[in-house]
Amino acid sequence: MSFIEPSFEIDTKGRVICQAHSSYPFFVMPGKTHYQEVQMEKILTCKTCKHYQVDECFFPKSEIDKIEEDRAERVSFKCVLCGNKIDRMLTIIQMLYIKQRKGIDLPLLCCICHETLKKKNFEEYYEKRLFIAVFLDLVIILGLIVSIVTMPPPYDIINSILFPVSIIMFKQILKKGFQLNLSVRDIRKGKKFYDKFFKS
């Protein structure tokens, strides 16, 4: 039995698109409306491809299911530059395919970081994220100190718990809503990777 060999391209928004995907003509259709863009985001996965459904892709159906399960439920696939979870399955599939076929370890990059590399403004993006992350961490620490020093018991305990929890929740909202990882550790780790492999 012959299998469909995937091949990949990256669109103007940094999204990995499989040229063998059965919806490829729709993915590359110019002038899509906002609704069509939203629809594209939903179907930009192997699981919507006819080759997956009849199990004739280079990647077996069971392997694709396992990759998607790992991607959706865990944080095992993260962008090497910012630490964000990779939301698009085809980004992971491209990396695995190139590793299996060519023996090249392609770094996983989210669309935002891919775009910053293309525009050559990754360092500016890094500085902004680091500033926000450090600022929010300082707000948590200062808030804890102020609430403990200025509030009488038992309010100091309540505030010392509620305040950092609310900031941490705010960081999670930023991370999920704006795909903005605000872990200082991940941000600095990504900068080291950038300096080693991408900085010219």
C-alpha positions in Angstrom: 0.0 0.0 0.0 1.4 3.4 -0.9 1.1 6.3 1.5 0.7 10.0 1.0 3.9 11.9 1.7 3.1 15.2 3.5 4.9 18.4 2.3 4.8 21.7 4.1 4.7 25.4 3.7 4.4 28.3 6.1 1.8 31.0 5.3 2.0 34.7 5.9 0.7 34.3 9.5 3.4 31.7 10.4 1.0 28.8 10.2 2.3 25.4 9.0 0.2 24.1 6.1 0.4 20.6 4.7 0.3 20.7 0.9 -1.1 17.2 0.8 -4.1 18.0 3.1 -7.4 17.5 1.4 -8.5 21.1 2.4 -5.2 22.6 1.1 -7.0 24.7 -1.7 -9.2 26.3 1.0 -6.1 27.0 3.3 -4.3 28.9 0.6 -7.4 30.6 -0.9 -6.7 34.4 -1.1 -9.1 37.0 0.4 -10.7 34.8 3.1 -13.3 36.5 5.2 -12.9 36.6 9.0 -15.4 33.8 9.3 -13.4 31.7 6.8 -10.2 32.4 8.8 -11.9 31.2 12.0 -13.1 28.1 10.1 -9.6 27.5 8.8 -8.1 27.6 12.3 -10.5 24.8 13.3 -9.7 22.5 10.5 -6.0 23.1 10.3 -5.2 19.6 11.6 -4.5 16.2 10.3 -7.8 15.0 11.8 -9.9 16.8 9.2 -7.9 15.4 6.3 -9.3 12.7 4.1 -6.0 10.9 4.0 -6.1 10.6 7.8 -9.7 9.4 7.7 -8.8 6.5 5.4 -5.4 5.9 7.1 -3.3 6.4 4.0 -0.9 9.2 5.3 2.8 8.7 6.0 1.8 9.0 9.7 -0.5 6.2 10.8 -3.9 7.2 12.2 -3.1 5.8 15.6 0.2 7.9 15.7 -1.7 11.1 14.7 -4.3 10.4 17.5 -1.5 10.0 20.1 0.3 13.2 18.9 -3.0 15.2 19.1 -3.8 13.7 22.5 -0.3 14.7 23.8 -0.6 18.2 22.3 -4.1 18.8 23.7 -3.7 17.4 27.2 -0.1 18.1 28.1 2.5 20.8 27.7 5.0 18.5 26.0 5.1 20.5 22.8 6.3 24.0 23.6 7.8 26.8 21.5 11.6 26.8 22.2 11.7 30.7 22.1 8.8 31.7 24.4 7.6 28.5 26.1 4.0 28.8 24.8 2.2 25.5 24.2 2.0 24.7 20.5 -1.7 25.1 19.5 -1.4 23.9 15.9 -1.0 20.2 15.3 0.6 20.6 11.9 3.6 22.5 13.4 4.3 19.4 15.4 3.7 17.0 12.5 6.2 19.0 10.3 8.9 18.8 13.0 8.3 15.0 13.4 8.3 14.4 9.6 11.5 16.3 9.0 13.2 14.4 11.9 12.1 11.0 10.6 12.7 11.7 6.9 15.9 13.9 7.0 17.2 13.3 10.5 17.1 17.1 11.2 15.9 18.3 14.7 13.7 21.2 13.7 13.0 23.5 16.6 9.3 24.0 17.5 8.3 27.6 17.0 4.9 29.1 17.7 3.4 31.4 15.0 4.2 34.6 17.0 7.9 33.7 17.4 8.2 32.6 13.8 6.7 36.0 12.8 9.2 37.9 15.0 12.1 36.0 13.5 10.9 36.8 10.0 10.5 40.5 10.8 13.8 40.5 12.7 12.2 41.9 15.9 12.4 39.0 18.2 14.7 40.8 20.7 12.2 43.7 21.0 9.4 41.1 21.6 11.6 39.4 24.2 12.2 42.6 26.1 8.5 43.4 26.2 7.6 40.0 27.5 10.4 40.0 30.1 9.3 43.4 31.3 5.7 42.4 31.8 6.6 39.1 33.4 9.1 40.7 35.9 6.6 43.5 36.6 3.8 41.1 37.5 6.1 39.0 39.6 7.2 42.2 41.5 3.5 43.2 42.0 2.8 39.8 43.6 5.8 40.1 46.0 5.0 43.7 46.9 1.3 43.0 47.3 2.1 40.1 49.7 4.4 42.3 51.7 1.9 45.3 51.9 -1.0 43.0 52.8 0.9 41.3 55.6 2.4 44.6 57.0 -0.7 46.9 56.8 -3.7 44.6 57.4 -4.7 43.4 60.8 -5.3 39.6 61.3 -7.2 37.7 59.9 -7.4 40.0 56.8 -3.6 39.9 56.2 -3.8 36.1 55.7 -6.9 36.4 53.4 -5.3 39.2 51.3 -1.9 37.5 51.2 -3.7 34.5 49.6 -6.3 36.4 47.4 -3.9 38.9 45.9 -1.3 36.6 44.4 -4.0 34.2 43.3 -5.7 37.0 41.4 -2.4 38.0 39.7 -1.5 34.4 38.8 -5.0 34.1 37.3 -4.4 37.3 35.3 -1.2 35.8 34.0 -3.0 32.7 32.9 -5.6 34.8 31.1 -2.8 36.6 29.3 -1.2 33.3 28.4 -4.3 31.7 27.1 -6.1 34.7 25.6 -3.0 36.4 24.0 -0.7 33.4 23.7 1.7 35.3 26.0 3.8 33.1 28.3 4.9 35.2 31.3 7.2 32.7 33.0 10.5 34.6 33.5 12.4 31.3 33.4 10.9 30.3 30.0 11.5 33.7 28.5 15.1 33.7 29.5 15.6 30.2 28.4 14.1 31.1 25.0 16.5 34.1 24.7 19.5 31.8 25.3 18.2 29.5 22.5 17.8 32.5 20.2 21.3 33.8 20.9 22.8 30.4 20.2 20.9 29.4 17.0 19.2 32.4 15.5 21.2 35.6 16.4 23.2 36.7 13.4 
